[in-house]
Amino acid sequence: MELYSSIRGLKGIGEKTEKLFGKLGVYSCLDMLLYFPRSFAEYPDIADPVDITVNKVFAVKGKVLDKPLRKKTARMDIVIAQMTDGLNEFGLTFFRQPYMSSVLKSGDEFVFYGKVYAKGQKFQMDQPRVFTTEKYQEMQTSLQPVYPLTFGLKNQTVIKGVEAALSNGVFPDEIIPENIAVKYDFPNEKDAVFAMHFPKSKEEYLRARSKFTYEEFLFFILGIKYQKQSLGNIKNNYRITETSVMEEVKNNLGYELTPSQKDALFDILRDVSAEGCMQRLLQGDVGSGKTIVAFLSMIAFAQNGYKSALMAPTEVLAVQHYESLCKLVKKNGLKTEVLLLTGSVKAKEKREIYEKLIKDEPVFVIGTQALIQEGVLYNGLGLVVTDEQHRFGVNQRDIFSQKGSHPHVLVMSATPIPRTLSIILYGDLDVSVMEGMPRKRLPIKNAVVKEKSHPACYRKILEQLNMGHQAYVICPLAEESEEINAKDVVSFCNQLRDVFPKTVRIEYLNGKLPSSQKQEIMDDFASGKIKILVSTTVIEVGIDVANATIIMIENAERFGLAQLHQLRGRVGRSDKQSYCILVNGSDKDEASERLEILNGSNDGFYIAEQDLKLRGPGEYFGYRQSGDMSFKVGDIYEDQNMLKNAASDAADILSKDPALDLPEHQRLKARVLLYMKERAELTGI
C-alpha cells in the first residue's frame, strides 16, 4: 500500500469502520500512522478486595463461578458470568462476545479490568477486559495507547488499524533539515512513528514526541511568516474617517469603559485610519470587556458605509453575540441590520443573507465558519472580527481576504498567553493587551476541595439556586471511559439529579450532541429554565450567562491552569458574588500545588506564567490537556522551550531562504503549505 492509499486496504477495516475513521479525519494509511494517542493507560495493581468501591475502574483478580450463561436476542449475543475475588461476588456481562462463554471456565482464575457498578447486593462489571495473571502483569510493564474516539469506534479497533498501517512498512519522508535533526538528536521517521504509538519506555516516547512537537511548531511558525510575507503591505481599502455615532453609542452604554478598553479602541481606530490594513490581536483576560470594543469598532465601520463580520468558534457563542449586538443596535436606534449566519440556518434564509452581503449597504453579520464557506461573497466588507484566536488562524483571515478585498482584521483572545510566547504565536499581528475588569465586578471566591467534600459543595450550590441563581458543573469527559478514571457529564448529571430536589432542572452539554440540541440547552440555561448545567469544556469559550454565580469543576487536576481560569470565567460576569469550587481528585502533592495557584489568584496572566513554570513532561501520560492553539501533539506551556527553538530555527531558515526555494527546503515548503491547509480543514484553525 502507498501512504495515500485508502485505509480500506488495511486488514480488518471494512466499510462501516472506514466511515467511523473518516469522522476523525483518518482516510489514508498516512493519516492512520499520524493519528497519535491522546494519552497512555498504565494498568493499576490488582485491587485488594476490601478497597473495591462502585463507579471506579479496577483490576480484579477472581475465580469464575459456574458455567457462563449465553443468551441470544434478535440484536446480539450476550454472555453472563459470575466470579468472586474471595470477598466480593461480581456479575459479568459481555455483549457481542459469544466466545467468552468458552473462555470463562468454572474454577479458572482471571484478572478482570473495567468499571465496577452496584447491582443489587453484588458488584457488576460490563464488558471488562479479561487477562490471565501472567498477561496482565505483562500489560503493566507496557504503555497502552488511548486514542481520541468517535461514537461507535472502540480504542481496540484503532489499535488494530494502527498496527496494520505500521506493518505496511511504508513511512513518511524526513522533513526536518538534517542539521536540525542532528542538533536535537531526533529519531528517524520510522522509529518515531512506532514510538508514538507503542513505545518501549517513557523515554523512547518522549524522544519521539519531541520530534513531532518540534515539527508542528516549525510548520506553524514558518506558515505564519510565509503567509505574512506573501501578503506584504496591504493597502487600506476601508479607511475610517467618521466615528461620531460610535462615540454616541459609547456614551450611552450606561457605564464608562476601562482605561484598557479605551486604549484598545484608540489602537483600532488609529490602525483603520492609516495607510495600511489592520491586523491586530485584542488580548484580554476573561471578562475584561473585549466584545464591546469589537462592537463599537463595527459600528464605526457601519457609519462609514462598510460591512463587518464577527466569526465565533461555536454556534452557541455566535448566537450569544448576535443577540447582544441586536440589543445594542435597538437600544441606540441604529438602522444597520444584524444578520446571523451559521450551519443550522435554513437554505432559504441563507440565500437571503447571501444577497444582502453582496449589496452595497452596511450590515453586521455574526456567524461561525459558515461565514467563509464556498458561495458566500462580500461587497464592502471592511472589518473581520474573529473571536478566540486559538480556534482560528491565518487561513481563515486569508479566506476572508479573498472573499472581500483585504478587510481589516481584529482577533479577540481570552487565552492569557505570556508575552514571551505571544510574540512567537501571534507573530503576524500587532497586539493590544487589555488589563483590569469592568467596574462593579466582584472578585470570584475560590475553594479547592477533595471529593469527600461533595455534600458541602452541593449545599453551596443549592444555596445559590435558592437565591435565584444558576450553576455550572464541569467534567473532563463527555461520556464514560473504560480507560480513564474521571468524571463524565452523562453519569454525573444523573448523579446530581438524585441529589438535588426534583424541582431543580439539570441538563448536560457536550460536543457529541447535535448543534440544534446544544443550542436549545444553552437557550434554556440562558433563560433560567435550566438551573444546573453539567458540561465538558465546550462552555469554555466566551459563554456569558450573568445569572450563573457558581461553578464546580470535577477532576480539576486534569486541566491546565490556564484552561481552568477560562472555565472559571463563566461566572463572575455580573455584580453578584460568584464562586469557583475546584474538586481535586488526585492524591499527588503536585496537583494540590498547581490548584492552589488558581485558588490564590484571579489574574489570568499571572496564572499562565505559573502554569509555564510548573508543567512538565510527566503530564504527557495522563489525561491529555486541552492544548492552547489546538496543536495536535505539542502544548505551548509544557513545550515552551521547543517552541522557542522552533521559532529561532525558523528565523534562521527564512533569513537564508525567505521563499523556501532552495533544493534542501523544497520538501519542507510543501509540508508547511500542506500543514496550514490541514489546520484549516480539520481543526478549524
LINMOZI-V185121 format. One record per pair of residues at least 24 apart in sequence whose ideal C-beta (glycine too) atoms are under 8 Angstrom apart, sorted by sequence separation. I is the first residue (numbers start at 1). GAP is how many residues later the second one is. If there is no record, write none. Layout:
# LINMOZI-V185121
<<I	GAP> <I	GAP>>
This chain:
# LINMOZI-V185121
<<4	24> <5	24> <7	24> <61	24> <62	24> <65	24> <68	24> <109	24> <111	24> <186	24> <187	24> <260	24> <318	24> <339	24> <341	24> <357	24> <372	24> <380	24> <381	24> <383	24> <384	24> <385	24> <386	24> <388	24> <389	24> <505	24> <506	24> <509	24> <590	24> <3	25> <4	25> <7	25> <60	25> <79	25> <111	25> <186	25> <268	25> <272	25> <338	25> <339	25> <340	25> <341	25> <342	25> <343	25> <345	25> <378	25> <382	25> <383	25> <384	25> <385	25> <386	25> <387	25> <388	25> <390	25> <505	25> <506	25> <507	25> <508	25> <509	25> <510	25> <511	25> <541	25> <545	25> <548	25> <549	25> <612	25> <3	26> <4	26> <90	26> <104	26> <184	26> <243	26> <264	26> <336	26> <337	26> <338	26> <339	26> <340	26> <341	26> <342	26> <343	26> <377	26> <378	26> <381	26> <382	26> <383	26> <384	26> <385	26> <386	26> <388	26> <389	26> <505	26> <506	26> <507	26> <508	26> <509	26> <510	26> <537	26> <540	26> <556	26> <611	26> <2	27> <3	27> <83	27> <103	27> <166	27> <184	27> <261	27> <298	27> <315	27> <336	27> <337	27> <338	27> <339	27> <340	27> <341	27> <343	27> <369	27> <372	27> <376	27> <383	27> <385	27> <388	27> <504	27> <505	27> <506	27> <507	27> <508	27> <509	27> <511	27> <540	27> <543	27> <546	27> <547	27> <549	27> <551	27> <553	27> <556	27> <557	27> <558	27> <1	28> <62	28> <70	28> <91	28> <166	28> <186	28> <260	28> <261	28> <265	28> <269	28> <272	28> <315	28> <336	28> <338	28> <339	28> <342	28> <372	28> <504	28> <506	28> <510	28> <539	28> <545	28> <546	28> <549	28> <550	28> <551	28> <553	28> <555	28> <556	28> <557	28> <612	28> <83	29> <240	29> <264	29> <268	29> <272	29> <295	29> <315	29> <341	29> <371	29> <378	29> <509	29> <544	29> <547	29> <549	29> <550	29> <551	29> <552	29> <553	29> <554	29> <556	29> <557	29> <608	29> <3	30> <60	30> <97	30> <100	30> <181	30> <184	30> <258	30> <291	30> <295	30> <341	30> <509	30> <537	30> <540	30> <546	30> <548	30> <549	30> <550	30> <551	30> <553	30> <555	30> <568	30> <70	31> <91	31> <93	31> <95	31> <166	31> <258	31> <261	31> <265	31> <269	31> <372	31> <479	31> <539	31> <550	31> <552	31> <554	31> <557	31> <564	31> <68	32> <69	32> <90	32> <91	32> <92	32> <93	32> <95	32> <240	32> <241	32> <257	32> <261	32> <265	32> <302	32> <478	32> <500	32> <52	33> <68	33> <89	33> <90	33> <91	33> <92	33> <93	33> <94	33> <239	33> <240	33> <291	33> <295	33> <478	33> <479	33> <561	33> <565	33> <88	34> <89	34> <90	34> <91	34> <92	34> <93	34> <238	34> <239	34> <302	34> <394	34> <478	34> <557	34> <564	34> <568	34> <88	35> <90	35> <162	35> <176	35> <257	35> <299	35> <329	35> <341	35> <465	35> <49	36> <52	36> <68	36> <92	36> <236	36> <257	36> <496	36> <561	36> <49	37> <50	37> <299	37> <389	37> <557	37> <561	37> <47	38> <49	38> <67	38> <176	38> <236	38> <458	38> <462	38> <496	38> <557	38> <49	39> <67	39> <176	39> <236	39> <253	39> <325	39> <461	39> <465	39> <556	39> <565	39> <64	40> <66	40> <175	40> <235	40> <236	40> <237	40> <64	41> <65	41> <235	41> <236	41> <325	41> <458	41> <493	41> <64	42> <176	42> <234	42> <235	42> <236	42> <458	42> <462	42> <492	42> <562	42> <565	42> <64	43> <233	43> <234	43> <565	43> <63	44> <64	44> <322	44> <63	45> <64	45> <321	45> <489	45> <562	45> <63	46> <64	46> <250	46> <489	46> <561	46> <562	46> <62	47> <249	47> <489	47> <561	47> <61	48> <62	48> <318	48> <61	49> <318	49> <561	49> <562	49> <61	50> <62	50> <246	50> <249	50> <307	50> <318	50> <561	50> <60	51> <61	51> <246	51> <560	51> <632	51> <59	52> <60	52> <145	52> <59	53> <60	53> <145	53> <246	53> <315	53> <561	53> <630	53> <59	54> <245	54> <246	54> <308	54> <310	54> <312	54> <314	54> <58	55> <143	55> <245	55> <307	55> <308	55> <309	55> <310	55> <312	55> <313	55> <470	55> <560	55> <630	55> <57	56> <58	56> <60	56> <143	56> <306	56> <307	56> <308	56> <309	56> <310	56> <311	56> <312	56> <629	56> <57	57> <243	57> <245	57> <246	57> <305	57> <307	57> <308	57> <309	57> <310	57> <311	57> <57	58> <58	58> <142	58> <143	58> <242	58> <245	58> <304	58> <307	58> <309	58> <311	58> <470	58> <478	58> <56	59> <57	59> <143	59> <244	59> <473	59> <475	59> <477	59> <55	60> <56	60> <240	60> <243	60> <302	60> <311	60> <470	60> <471	60> <472	60> <473	60> <474	60> <475	60> <476	60> <55	61> <240	61> <242	61> <301	61> <302	61> <311	61> <470	61> <471	61> <472	61> <473	61> <474	61> <475	61> <476	61> <54	62> <55	62> <143	62> <242	62> <302	62> <309	62> <470	62> <471	62> <473	62> <474	62> <492	62> <563	62> <53	63> <54	63> <238	63> <241	63> <470	63> <472	63> <474	63> <563	63> <52	64> <54	64> <240	64> <558	64> <46	65> <60	65> <239	65> <474	65> <558	65> <560	65> <563	65> <238	66> <298	66> <321	66> <465	66> <559	66> <560	66> <562	66> <465	67> <472	67> <487	67> <558	67> <559	67> <238	68> <486	68> <487	68> <555	68> <560	68> <54	69> <309	69> <486	69> <43	70> <317	70> <52	71> <307	71> <461	71> <61	72> <307	72> <309	72> <486	72> <307	73> <308	73> <311	73> <306	74> <307	74> <308	74> <309	74> <310	74> <311	74> <313	74> <305	75> <306	75> <307	75> <308	75> <309	75> <310	75> <311	75> <312	75> <313	75> <470	75> <560	75> <562	75> <306	76> <307	76> <308	76> <309	76> <310	76> <311	76> <312	76> <472	76> <59	77> <306	77> <308	77> <310	77> <470	77> <471	77> <474	77> <560	77> <304	78> <313	78> <469	78> <470	78> <471	78> <472	78> <473	78> <474	78> <476	78> <249	79> <252	79> <313	79> <468	79> <469	79> <470	79> <471	79> <472	79> <473	79> <474	79> <475	79> <476	79> <252	80> <469	80> <471	80> <472	80> <473	80> <474	80> <475	80> <301	81> <311	81> <469	81> <471	81> <473	81> <301	82> <467	82> <476	82> <249	83> <476	83> <248	84> <249	85> <298	85> <311	85> <464	85> <297	86> <464	86> <540	86> <298	87> <297	88> <245	89> <461	89> <537	89> <46	90> <460	90> <294	91> <309	91> <461	91> <43	93> <294	93> <474	93> <45	95> <457	95> <472	95> <43	96> <291	96> <43	97> <42	98> <309	98> <472	98> <487	98> <472	99> <486	99> <42	101> <43	101> <41	102> <42	102> <40	103> <41	103> <40	104> <41	104> <40	105> <41	105> <40	106> <39	107> <469	107> <37	108> <38	108> <281	108> <448	108> <37	109> <38	109> <37	110> <38	110> <272	110> <272	111> <35	112> <297	113> <464	115> <294	116> <279	118> <294	118> <460	119> <291	121> <460	121> <290	122> <446	122> <35	123> <24	124> <290	124> <444	124> <457	124> <24	125> <24	126> <288	126> <457	126> <23	127> <35	127> <414	127> <444	127> <282	128> <284	128> <286	128> <414	128> <444	128> <24	129> <32	129> <33	129> <277	129> <279	129> <280	129> <282	129> <284	129> <285	129> <443	129> <454	129> <20	130> <23	130> <32	130> <277	130> <278	130> <279	130> <280	130> <281	130> <282	130> <283	130> <284	130> <442	130> <453	130> <277	131> <278	131> <280	131> <281	131> <282	131> <285	131> <441	131> <20	132> <21	132> <32	132> <33	132> <277	132> <278	132> <281	132> <283	132> <441	132> <445	132> <447	132> <449	132> <451	132> <20	133> <32	133> <33	133> <283	133> <441	133> <442	133> <445	133> <446	133> <447	133> <449	133> <450	133> <283	134> <441	134> <442	134> <444	134> <445	134> <446	134> <447	134> <448	134> <449	134> <450	134> <451	134> <26	135> <440	135> <442	135> <444	135> <445	135> <446	135> <447	135> <449	135> <450	135> <17	136> <29	136> <272	136> <442	136> <444	136> <446	136> <448	136> <20	137> <271	137> <486	137> <33	138> <34	138> <29	139> <33	139> <283	139> <484	139> <17	140> <21	140> <29	141> <281	141> <293	141> <30	142> <238	142> <240	142> <268	142> <283	143> <17	144> <238	144> <290	144> <448	144> <12	145> <237	145> <238	145> <281	145> <289	145> <417	145> <288	146> <416	146> <288	147> <415	147> <448	147> <476	147> <12	148> <13	148> <281	148> <283	148> <288	148> <289	148> <448	148> <12	149> <279	149> <280	149> <281	149> <283	149> <284	149> <285	149> <288	149> <289	149> <416	149> <279	150> <280	150> <281	150> <282	150> <283	150> <284	150> <285	150> <287	150> <288	150> <391	150> <448	150> <10	151> <13	151> <279	151> <280	151> <281	151> <283	151> <284	151> <287	151> <415	151> <448	151> <12	152> <278	152> <280	152> <282	152> <285	152> <414	152> <446	152> <447	152> <11	153> <388	153> <446	153> <7	154> <10	154> <287	154> <387	154> <388	154> <446	154> <10	155> <387	155> <414	155> <446	156> <7	158> <10	158> <444	158> <34	159> <37	159> <40	159> <271	159> <443	159> <33	160> <36	160> <37	160> <36	161> <267	163> <268	164> <40	165> <267	165> <228	166> <1	167> <3	167> <227	167> <231	167> <234	167> <2	168> <3	168> <237	168> <264	168> <1	169> <3	169> <237	169> <238	169> <263	169> <224	170> <231	170> <237	170> <238	170> <264	170> <435	170> <223	171> <227	171> <235	171> <263	171> <344	171> <234	172> <236	172> <343	172> <344	172> <260	173> <261	173> <342	173> <260	174> <260	175> <344	175> <36	176> <258	176> <260	176> <259	177> <258	178> <258	179> <258	180> <258	181> <255	183> <256	183> <255	184> <255	185> <418	187> <416	188> <416	189> <414	190> <418	190> <416	191> <417	191> <418	191> <416	192> <418	194> <228	199> <228	200> <315	200> <319	200> <227	201> <225	202> <316	202> <320	202> <221	203> <224	203> <225	203> <315	203> <316	203> <319	203> <224	204> <315	204> <319	204> <425	204> <221	206> <316	206> <320	206> <417	211> <425	211> <415	213> <421	215> <425	218> <417	219> <421	219> <424	219> <324	220> <420	220> <424	220> <427	220> <316	222> <320	222> <421	222> <320	223> <424	223> <314	224> <317	224> <320	224> <420	224> <317	225> <317	226> <314	227> <316	227> <313	228> <312	230> <390	238> <390	239> <391	239> <390	240> <291	251> <286	279> <286	280> <395	281> <399	281> <286	282> <287	282> <394	282> <395	282> <286	283> <285	284> <395	284> <396	284> <287	285> <395	285> <287	286> <393	286> <393	287> <395	290> <392	292> <393	292> <391	293> <392	293> <391	294> <390	295> <369	315> <285	318> <286	318> <285	319> <285	320> <155	327> <155	328> <146	337> <146	338> <144	339> <129	353> <127	355> <151	361> <115	365> <115	367> <114	368> <313	371> <220	409> <206	411> <209	411> <220	411> <206	414> <217	414> <205	415> <216	415> <216	416> <216	417> <217	417> <213	418> <216	418> <202	419> <213	420> <214	420> <212	421> <213	421> <212	422> <217	422> <209	424> <57	425> <217	425> <221	425> <225	425> <229	425> <213	426> <217	426> <221	426> <57	428> <214	428> <218	428> <222	428> <226	428> <56	429> <213	429> <217	429> <221	429> <225	429> <229	429> <217	430> <229	430> <214	431> <218	431> <222	431> <210	432> <214	432> <218	432> <222	432> <226	434> <55	436> <222	438> <41	442> <41	443> <39	445> <222	446> <226	446> <226	447> <223	449> <227	449> <222	450> <223	450> <219	452> <223	452> <219	453> <223	453> <220	455> <219	456> <220	456> <219	457> <216	459> <220	459> <184	461> <180	469> <177	476> <143	478> <177	487> <177	488> <177	491> <175	492> <176	492> <175	493> <173	494> <175	496> <42	579> <39	581> <40	581> <39	582> <39	583> <39	584> <38	585> <39	585> <38	586> <36	596> <36	597> <25	657>>
